[in-house]
Amino acid sequence: MAPELRQDYERALREIDPHWRRILEQLMAALFGRPMRRRAEELIAIAHPDFRGELGKAARERFYSTP
């Protein structure tokens, strides 16, 4: 999991094992229609604990900072 998509994310998605692709599609459907801030919070909640801090920091910078 990363705070931003790689440039070649479409190629990477094609290379995903079909089992994991199905899980990813279900996750995308569950997040559909929710605000970006809420999507970020839900993805961070299921991320590996080693990465939650970095992802949380990126989300705060992107969604909670005031101009």
N, CA, C and O of each residue as an XYZ file, in Angstrom:
268
protein
N       0.851     -1.159      0.000
C       0.000      0.000      0.000
C       0.902      1.228      0.000
O       1.926      1.262      0.682
N       0.512      2.219     -0.764
C       1.293      3.446     -0.878
C       0.339      4.629     -0.924
O      -0.806      4.485     -1.354
N       0.800      5.806     -0.483
C      -0.089      6.965     -0.488
C      -0.494      7.435     -1.881
O      -1.511      8.113     -2.029
N       0.288      7.084     -2.906
C      -0.035      7.478     -4.268
C       0.202      6.310     -5.206
O       1.019      5.433     -4.926
N      -0.528      6.301     -6.332
C      -0.349      5.255     -7.322
C       0.926      5.463     -8.118
O       1.343      6.594     -8.370
N       1.533      4.364     -8.506
C       2.707      4.449     -9.382
C       2.252      4.856    -10.772
O       1.076      4.730    -11.115
N       3.184      5.341    -11.559
C       2.863      5.739    -12.926
C       2.356      4.548    -13.749
O       1.490      4.712    -14.608
N       2.885      3.376    -13.492
C       2.515      2.198    -14.273
C       1.502      1.320    -13.542
O       1.562      0.094    -13.634
N       0.576      1.939    -12.820
C      -0.363      1.170    -12.001
C      -1.256      0.259    -12.825
O      -1.630     -0.815    -12.354
N      -1.613      0.660    -14.058
C      -2.470     -0.199    -14.879
C      -1.776     -1.507    -15.206
O      -2.391     -2.572    -15.153
N      -0.508     -1.431    -15.541
C       0.253     -2.661    -15.818
C       0.354     -3.507    -14.560
O       0.232     -4.731    -14.614
N       0.574     -2.861    -13.444
C       0.687     -3.581    -12.177
C      -0.633     -4.282    -11.839
O      -0.620     -5.405    -11.336
N      -1.761     -3.639    -12.106
C      -3.060     -4.261    -11.827
C      -3.288     -5.494    -12.690
O      -3.883     -6.470    -12.233
N      -2.822     -5.456    -13.931
C      -2.980     -6.619    -14.811
C      -2.163     -7.811    -14.326
O      -2.510     -8.960    -14.601
N      -1.079     -7.538    -13.604
C      -0.198     -8.601    -13.145
C      -0.626     -9.209    -11.813
O      -0.013    -10.171    -11.351
N      -1.653     -8.672    -11.198
C      -2.119     -9.169     -9.903
C      -2.770    -10.535    -10.080
O      -3.495    -10.770    -11.047
N      -2.508    -11.415     -9.152
C      -3.144    -12.725     -9.118
C      -4.666    -12.536     -9.132
O      -5.176    -11.645     -8.451
N      -5.403    -13.362     -9.899
C      -6.870    -13.195     -9.987
C      -7.574    -13.189     -8.625
O      -8.550    -12.461     -8.443
N      -7.099    -13.978     -7.680
C      -7.703    -13.993     -6.342
C      -7.594    -12.620     -5.696
O      -8.572    -12.107     -5.153
N      -6.417    -12.029     -5.753
C      -6.218    -10.709     -5.143
C      -6.917     -9.623     -5.938
O      -7.362     -8.627     -5.368
N      -7.021     -9.801     -7.246
C      -7.738     -8.824     -8.066
C      -9.201     -8.766     -7.631
O      -9.781     -7.684     -7.549
N      -9.798     -9.924     -7.352
C     -11.194     -9.963     -6.903
C     -11.363     -9.240     -5.573
O     -12.326     -8.495     -5.390
N     -10.444     -9.449     -4.653
C     -10.489     -8.752     -3.366
C     -10.356     -7.247     -3.579
O     -11.071     -6.462     -2.956
N      -9.449     -6.850     -4.451
C      -9.264     -5.430     -4.750
C     -10.533     -4.835     -5.350
O     -10.924     -3.723     -4.994
N     -11.177     -5.564     -6.254
C     -12.414     -5.071     -6.853
C     -13.513     -4.910     -5.809
O     -14.274     -3.944     -5.863
N     -13.608     -5.840     -4.859
C     -14.602     -5.739     -3.798
C     -14.315     -4.541     -2.903
O     -15.236     -3.840     -2.484
N     -13.044     -4.305     -2.609
C     -12.671     -3.150     -1.801
C     -13.029     -1.859     -2.519
O     -13.561     -0.932     -1.909
N     -12.737     -1.796     -3.814
C     -13.060     -0.600     -4.582
C     -14.563     -0.345     -4.582
O     -15.000      0.801     -4.482
N     -15.352     -1.407     -4.694
C     -16.809     -1.261     -4.677
C     -17.286     -0.763     -3.313
O     -18.208      0.049     -3.232
N     -16.659     -1.249     -2.246
C     -17.053     -0.830     -0.894
C     -16.731      0.644     -0.656
O     -17.425      1.311      0.112
N     -15.698      1.152     -1.299
C     -15.291      2.544     -1.102
C     -15.976      3.505     -2.067
O     -15.914      4.721     -1.882
N     -16.625      2.971     -3.088
C     -17.253      3.803     -4.116
C     -18.259      4.768     -3.494
O     -19.086      4.375     -2.671
N     -18.177      6.020     -3.894
C     -19.126      7.026     -3.439
C     -18.779      7.697     -2.126
O     -19.448      8.648     -1.720
N     -17.756      7.223     -1.466
C     -17.361      7.842     -0.194
C     -16.373      8.970     -0.463
O     -15.640      8.929     -1.450
N     -16.348      9.967      0.397
C     -15.383     11.058      0.212
C     -13.948     10.530      0.294
O     -13.683      9.534      0.968
N     -13.042     11.197     -0.386
C     -11.644     10.763     -0.425
C     -11.045     10.627      0.977
O     -10.292      9.689      1.240
N     -11.370     11.543      1.863
C     -10.839     11.483      3.227
C     -11.271     10.189      3.909
O     -10.464      9.526      4.561
N     -12.539      9.833      3.757
C     -13.061      8.604      4.367
C     -12.429      7.360      3.729
O     -12.122      6.392      4.425
N     -12.236      7.390      2.408
C     -11.567      6.274      1.732
C     -10.175      6.066      2.296
O      -9.765      4.940      2.576
N      -9.454      7.164      2.459
C      -8.099      7.075      3.006
C      -8.123      6.468      4.405
O      -7.317      5.591      4.716
N      -9.037      6.929      5.241
C      -9.121      6.410      6.612
C      -9.389      4.905      6.627
O      -8.789      4.171      7.412
N     -10.288      4.453      5.762
C     -10.627      3.032      5.730
C      -9.484      2.187      5.195
O      -9.257      1.078      5.680
N      -8.764      2.690      4.206
C      -7.622      1.951      3.683
C      -6.495      1.883      4.706
O      -5.840      0.849      4.846
N      -6.270      2.967      5.411
C      -5.224      2.984      6.445
C      -5.572      1.996      7.547
O      -4.685      1.345      8.098
N      -6.843      1.879      7.871
C      -7.270      0.971      8.936
C      -6.947     -0.490      8.621
O      -6.725     -1.278      9.540
N      -6.918     -0.869      7.336
C      -6.624     -2.254      6.980
C      -5.190     -2.454      6.512
O      -4.793     -3.574      6.189
N      -4.414     -1.387      6.471
C      -3.014     -1.495      6.053
C      -2.190     -2.216      7.115
O      -2.583     -2.288      8.279
N      -1.069     -2.738      6.707
C      -0.144     -3.380      7.654
C       0.294     -2.326      8.672
O       0.556     -1.181      8.304
N       0.373     -2.705      9.946
C       0.741     -1.743     10.992
C       2.057     -1.004     10.732
O       2.215      0.141     11.156
N       2.987     -1.638     10.050
C       4.268     -0.981      9.762
C       4.104      0.240      8.857
O       4.955      1.130      8.858
N       3.026      0.288      8.091
C       2.845      1.362      7.118
C       1.777      2.375      7.513
O       1.630      3.401      6.849
N       1.045      2.113      8.561
C      -0.052      3.012      8.942
C       0.429      4.423      9.278
O      -0.235      5.400      8.932
N       1.565      4.538      9.942
C       2.079      5.858     10.298
C       2.383      6.696      9.077
O       1.985      7.858      9.002
N       3.089      6.113      8.114
C       3.436      6.824      6.887
C       2.187      7.184      6.084
O       2.074      8.296      5.567
N       1.254      6.242      5.983
C       0.020      6.507      5.249
C      -0.835      7.565      5.952
O      -1.437      8.418      5.301
N      -0.882      7.501      7.280
C      -1.633      8.499      8.039
C      -1.060      9.892      7.861
O      -1.797     10.869      7.720
N       0.267      9.972      7.869
C       0.925     11.268      7.674
C       0.593     11.831      6.292
O       0.272     13.011      6.156
N       0.671     10.980      5.272
C       0.350     11.428      3.911
C      -1.103     11.870      3.813
O      -1.404     12.863      3.151
N      -2.004     11.146      4.462
C      -3.428     11.523      4.440
C      -3.654     12.851      5.151
O      -4.414     13.692      4.672
N      -3.000     13.042      6.288
C      -3.155     14.321      7.005
C      -2.653     15.486      6.160
O      -3.286     16.540      6.111
N      -1.528     15.298      5.504
C      -0.982     16.366      4.655
C      -1.915     16.673      3.487
O      -2.065     17.828      3.088
N      -2.533     15.640      2.949
C      -3.375     15.823      1.771
C      -4.779     16.303      2.108
O      -5.318     17.168      1.418
N      -5.378     15.755      3.155
C      -6.791     16.001      3.405
C      -7.093     16.896      4.613
O      -8.201     17.424      4.712
N      -6.161     17.076      5.510
C      -6.461     17.817      6.723
C      -5.715     19.141      6.847
O      -5.930     19.892      7.799
N      -4.851     19.424      5.898
C      -4.118     20.684      5.974
C      -4.998     21.820      5.475
O      -5.825     21.633      4.582
N      -4.814     22.984      6.050
C      -5.575     24.148      5.624
C      -4.689     25.009      4.732
O      -3.502     25.185      5.005
N      -5.273     25.543      3.666
C      -4.460     26.355      2.724
C      -4.015     27.663      3.313
O      -3.333     28.440      2.645
